[in-house]
Amino acid sequence: MKLTKARLRQVIKEENQRLLEHSDAPSNDRPSWTDLANQVDGVSKMINTIADNYITSAWLFRTDYGKDIAGDVAQNLVQLYRDAEALSGLIREYVETKEE
C-alpha cells in the first residue's frame, strides 16, 4: 500500500488531534512562552555554574591536555552563556509585547 504525502499529512493531523483530545492535562497546564523563557534561564544558570566550577577554579588548566583546549572551552562556554541569555531576553520581550 502506497501512502501519499497528502494522506500522511492527514494521518498526522488526525493523530495530533486525537492526542490533544485525549490528553490528561488541561490546556492551561501546557507549556507557555514564559515557561520556555524560565527553562532557558535555568540553562543560563547551569552554564554559569559550569564556568565557575571549571574555568574560574582553573580546573581546565591543570593538565597538559586541558591547557591545550582550555581557552577554546572557556570561550565556547562564555558564548553559550551569552546566547542563552540573549534567547531568554528575546522570548521575554516577545511575551511582554503579547501581554500589552
N, C-alpha and C positions, 0 to 999 in steps of 0.2 A: 504494500500500500504506500503510495507516494503522498507525502504531506506537503502541500503548497505553503508558501510564505504567508499567504492570507489566512489559511486555516490555522497555521501555527500561531499567528498573532491573535486570532480569535480564541484559541485554546488558552493561551497565556492570559488574555484578558478575562476569560471566564474563571480561570483558576485564581487569579488575583481577587476578583470579585467574591468568589466563594470563600477565600481565606479571610477577607475583610468582614464578610457577613458572619462567619463562624469564630471570629476572634473573641477570646475571652476578655480581653482588655477593652474597656470603654474607649471611645475615640479621644477623650481628653487625657488618657494615660499614655498616648503615643508620644514619641519624642517631638520636641519643638525646636525652633531655631535657637532659643535661649538654652535649651539642653545641649545642643551642639556646641554653642559658644562655651558653656561650662566645661564640657568634655575637653575641648581644645585648651582651655585654661589649665585643666588638670595635666594635659600633656606638657604644656609650657613649664609648669612647676616641676614635673618629673625630669624634664631635660635640665632645668636649672639645678636640681638636686644632683643629677649625674655629673654636671660640670663641677659643682662644688666638691663632690666626693673624689673625682678622678683627675680633674685638671688643677683646681686651686690647691689641692693637697699635694700636688706634684707626683702623684702615683704614676701617671703615664710616663714620666721621665726617668723612672728608677731602673729600667733595664735597657740594654743596648737596642733591642728591637723597639721598645717603647719610645726611645729617643728618636728613632728613625721616622715614626709615624705620629708622634705626639702632637706636633704642630698642626698637621692636617686634621687629626681627630678633634683637637680643640677648636680649630677654625670651623669645621663642619658642625660641631655641636652648637657653637655660637650662632651660626647661620640658621640651623634648625630651630633654635630657640626664637630667633628674630622672626622667622617665617611663621611659627606657631602663634606668636604674639600678634603679628600682622593679620593672620587669618581670623583669630578671635576678635580683633578690633573690627574687621570687615563685617563679620557676622553680627556683632553687636550693633554696629552702625545700621545695618540693614533692618534689624529688629526694631531699633528706635524709630526709623523712618516709617515703618509699617504701623507702629502704635500711635503715631500722631494723627 
